[in-house]
Amino acid sequence: GVTWDFRVPMRPGDTIRALIEVVETRDVKQPDHGLVGLTFIIVDETGKTLQEGSARLLMRRKQHEKARWGPVESTDSPDR
């Protein structure tokens, strides 16, 4: 499940950052998966909360053989 609250509009040119916290981890029936609960807070350059929410995600416990982990290079491509 996902919940999200839009508190204040964001505008073009705003500098924002996301604060993400793991608040729950739980085993599930599949031994190679687990449930992760996250909270998100989006703040502007002054620290004002613009948006906040939470999500519960079913995640793999180990990296999939085809997954790439690590830094992602940014691109200006409109297809991204």
LODREN-12855 format. One line per 10 residues: their letters; for each residue x, y, z of C-alpha. Coordinates in Angstrom, 1 decimal. Layout:
BEGIN
A> X,Y,Z  ...
This chain:
BEGIN
GVTWDFRVPM> 0.0,0.0,0.0  1.0,3.6,-0.6  -0.3,6.8,1.0  0.8,10.3,0.0  -0.1,13.8,1.1  0.6,16.9,-1.1  1.0,19.7,1.4  2.5,22.6,-0.6  2.9,23.0,-4.3  6.4,22.7,-5.9
RPGDTIRALI> 7.4,25.2,-8.5  9.9,25.0,-11.4  13.4,26.0,-10.1  12.7,24.7,-6.5  15.5,22.8,-4.9  14.1,19.7,-3.2  15.4,16.7,-1.3  13.9,13.4,-0.2  14.3,12.0,3.3  13.6,8.3,3.2
EVVETRDVKQ> 13.5,6.1,6.4  13.0,2.4,6.7  10.4,2.0,9.5  9.6,-1.7,9.1  11.0,-5.0,7.9  9.1,-8.3,8.0  9.5,-11.8,6.8  7.0,-13.2,4.3  6.2,-16.7,3.1  8.7,-16.6,0.3
PDHGLVGLTF> 12.1,-17.0,1.9  13.9,-15.0,-0.8  11.6,-11.9,-0.2  10.7,-9.6,2.6  8.4,-6.7,3.3  9.9,-3.2,3.8  8.0,-0.2,5.2  9.3,3.2,4.2  8.4,6.8,5.0  9.1,9.7,2.6
IIVDETGKTL> 9.4,13.4,3.3  10.0,15.9,0.4  11.4,19.2,1.7  12.4,22.4,-0.1  15.6,24.4,0.4  14.2,26.1,3.6  13.3,22.7,5.1  9.5,23.2,4.6  7.7,19.9,4.1  6.1,19.8,0.6
QEGSARLLMR> 5.0,16.2,0.4  5.1,13.2,2.7  4.0,9.6,2.4  4.6,6.0,3.2  4.8,2.7,1.3  5.1,-1.0,2.0  7.1,-2.9,-0.6  7.8,-6.5,-1.3  11.5,-6.7,-2.0  14.0,-9.4,-2.9
RKQHEKARWG> 16.5,-10.2,-0.2  19.4,-10.6,-2.6  20.4,-8.8,-5.7  18.9,-10.4,-8.9  21.6,-11.6,-11.3  20.6,-9.1,-13.9  20.2,-6.1,-11.6  22.7,-3.3,-11.6  23.3,-1.6,-8.2  25.2,1.5,-7.6
PVESTDSPDR> 25.4,5.1,-8.8  23.2,5.9,-11.8  24.5,8.3,-14.4  22.2,11.2,-15.1  21.2,11.9,-18.7  19.4,14.8,-20.5  17.6,12.3,-22.8  13.9,13.0,-23.0  13.3,9.3,-23.3  14.3,8.7,-19.7
